[in-house]
Every structure is written in structure tokens, then in C-alpha cells.
């Protein structure tokens, strides 16, 4: 039996295995189309009777190599790159839901995903109920309706830095015959693999730590291959009944454990087209090659910064699950024993106005609409990413009006702390 490689080795080696005389580095296949000798060959590809490349909107060798690397890192059977993390979220939901269906989601999720579920998908006839992810299992389960198709949460909430009890959510989902989708963006597969704790689908905004350099926007959907769609065929007709756009092909029968990710690729990507460009996939791969090194530094730096903030008399509160006494410390020890992420949320005495003045005085840390970059950055979500939410929605989403989201980079930790100190003094 072949020994499974470590995550560190997969970051560097997985996805692209060149043969003799082929490029050592993953090439950029910058082509929309791929040539075939006969019309019959091309026809078999369009009928999904054979696998191969014919149009980059559906598949591209560069993209597939990167998707395969991420699938291996997460322990899934297949993956699909998307143009953004938002596209990955939408595709993962819409692959299972249609008008009249329902989703249950943790309320402490990224503001863009909250808006997607609460506003945009509602216009498509898909409703969402938001729950307190820390509530007892029976309370969360009570939100599930006969037409519920998905349970959703984030490994580490953005920007609340809450930690999802993945096992609890997985048991609730599976006892109700639905899959659990987990956004693993902040933890990355280096620090947590949700599939090992019962998640069925894992998504990422690869824009964040996976790229790690604020160079390219992207997303990915990873299929665990573990959910039995046929056992719940009445809930998921899109996967278990014939697709008229492919001559009556049934995904669960034709593709088995890869049914979900195949349908997402050949149906949703075909029709909605939110593709990753091969150039961007190449950049993401460069980020993946150092992901294991960067995450270690992000986490060790963030731990030092969080400890400094926790002791500072000008700081009102700090949320970082690596701090003993933090609400999510015990869950972090279970799911994230080697570190969580580089993002800290905290508030200053004096509230929102003081928070804004503090941010304006930072010199090393930049105010940007981004997070999880090699460079330290900062944001005030109530004024920026979550400004479309009311104060009630902000609090429900775990975003206090005075919350500062501080994304600790990979610079020297003492320099980051010095910058915070001078800004607090100013």
C-alpha cells in the first residue's frame, strides 16, 4: 500500500507530475481550445463518454493540476477552481438547491456569503435560516425543514474568529439526510481538514492564504465523495435523476463518488461560466508551494500579537482562539491543534471612533479590503465589508460595531507589535 504523503509534501509536489522531458514547473496552458483529429472524438467529450480537454470554460490542464493539488490537500476525490471565493460559495449551494429549497447556515460567516444567502439567493426562491452555531444541536436541528438541502458553516468565522464544531454540524446534517458544506478559507488544509471531521463539501476563497500575496482572486470547491446522493434521491433530483442537457445522463450513476463535482463542472460552469483563468491558477499554485511555511509563521506571529493586545490597557477585548480563556480555545485545540490563522479581532476602549483613529495611525499595517496576505493588513468590517448589515445583523454575525479585523502578516512579529503600539499611543 502506497504511503500517504504529508500536507507539506503535497503543497510542493501534488497535482503536476511531469514525464521525461516535460517542464518541471506547471505550465500555463493559455488556450481556449484543444485540437482533435476526428469529429467523433470531440463528440464523445461533449457527451461525457470520455474525459479530456476541449474548451477551457469546462476544463484546462493548468487549472486541473491546481484543483487536484487542493483536492489531495483536503482529502477529497475531486475539485473545481472558480473565478472567486464568492463563485465557489454560490456554485456549491446552487449545485444542490433550486427554487423552493432552503439552506441552514451559521450566522457568523463572511459578510459577502451572508448577503448571498440572505438577499441574492432569496430572489431565486432559495431561502436561508441563520442559526447560532454555538447553540445546542437540537436547537440547530430545529431550523432544518423538509425542503432543506444544505447545512453550512465556516471553520473559522470571518471576521468573528469563531470556531465551528464541525463534528456537531456533520451529525446534524447527516441525521437529516443533507450534506455539510464548510468554508475552510481561514484555516486552510494545513491547519484543518473538515472532511476528516464529517464535512461533505469544502470550499475556499483561494484569494486569501492559498494565494497569500494578494495577487489573484479565485475560489475552489472540493468534493469529499462521501455523501450518498442515491440514499436521499428524493432530496437531490439534480444528481439522481436524468439530466436532459446530457441525453438523460444521471450523475450519481455515471460518476459515483465524483457526482457532485462533475455536475458542478459540466452543468454549472458550462452555463454560468465563472472560470478561473490559467494565469491565475498558475499564481495560486506558486502560493500553494509555500502555504505550509507561511501558515506556521502567520499563526506564530498572530499568537504573539494577540497576547500583546490581551495585556494592553487600551484594548477592550480580543478574540483569538489561540488565547487561553478564549471562548473557542477548546474547540481550537480539537480542530486546530497546530494553529488556526493569522487573523485577530479586537476592540478598543472608546468604541468605533477610536478604532477608526487607531487604524488611520498605523504605518506598517495597511487599511485594505483584504485579509490573509503576507503583509499585515487591517479593516473595520462595520465600515467596510459588512457595511450593508444593520447593527442587529452585525451583532448576529459576530461583528461588533467596534470590531477591528487585524490580519497578521509574515513580517517580524516585534515590528508588527511596535506599529500597533505607536498607533495606540497616537
C-alpha angles and dihedrals in degrees: 000000000000113000115242113245121235122256090250092057093044090054089060104030112025127101102024120062108171120208124221110307095008123122114282090214120062106265124228106241094205096182131112093204142036126212127239130186098224138034089229092061091053092047092055090055092051090050091051089238090125134026120236146106125288107139129018094224087071103030140354128179094233092049093045093052091053093043089050091052092052091045090054091047091052095041094243132139097234145350142200127211119224134193093256144355088259090057090050090053094048095045093049091053098039092049087069105026136065135170110313095029130116139218130201115209139175109254094221096077137120112296093238092055091045090054092045091055099036100042118008101042089042086064087057091055095259113125128202132203116202118213138188101257090208093058119109115278093251091055092052092044090054089067091062113101131192089262095048111123104172142033113203140189144145122249088224114015118236113252101350092065088220116158119229119228091228096183092053092049092046092053091049092049097046095045086058095046097248133115127250116231115197127191104217097178099123098041096040119199087281093071102025138014106197092192089068088058096048106278114145101197126026124196134187140189094226085194087083127054096340091064090026098179103073088246105123141017118231149134141205138203118207122197116210091200088218104105114097103223094178091056087062097031095146091060096048110039091155089068101031103039129065118281108224091203089065101043093271097309114165113215099208091051098040099041106023112189091011094055096110098048093041092053091047090053105040097036111026098032089043092054104031100031103203091156131170113237116238089237091057092044088055090054091048089053091055088054092049091055091066099029095107092052096045096048091055090053094043090053097045091048092047091050090055092046092047091050090050092050093047090059097043114106092213092060116089098194143345130208115198120135092216091068116095107241093031113135091243099039095108094047089048090053088054101044102020107033094150096049138300115227142299097262122106128180121205143154132220128225105261096044133231100352093050090048091055093048090049092052092048090056097053114110107180096034113068127215102236138149089244141084139193096042127146085245120069112254138175138204139178101220096195088059097037129015096020099034091116090066126088119237089258091052090045092055091045089052091052092251112129113203089244095047116133115198107211116189108199113214132203097266121114107300093223091057090052091050091047089054092051091048095051091047091050090049091048 
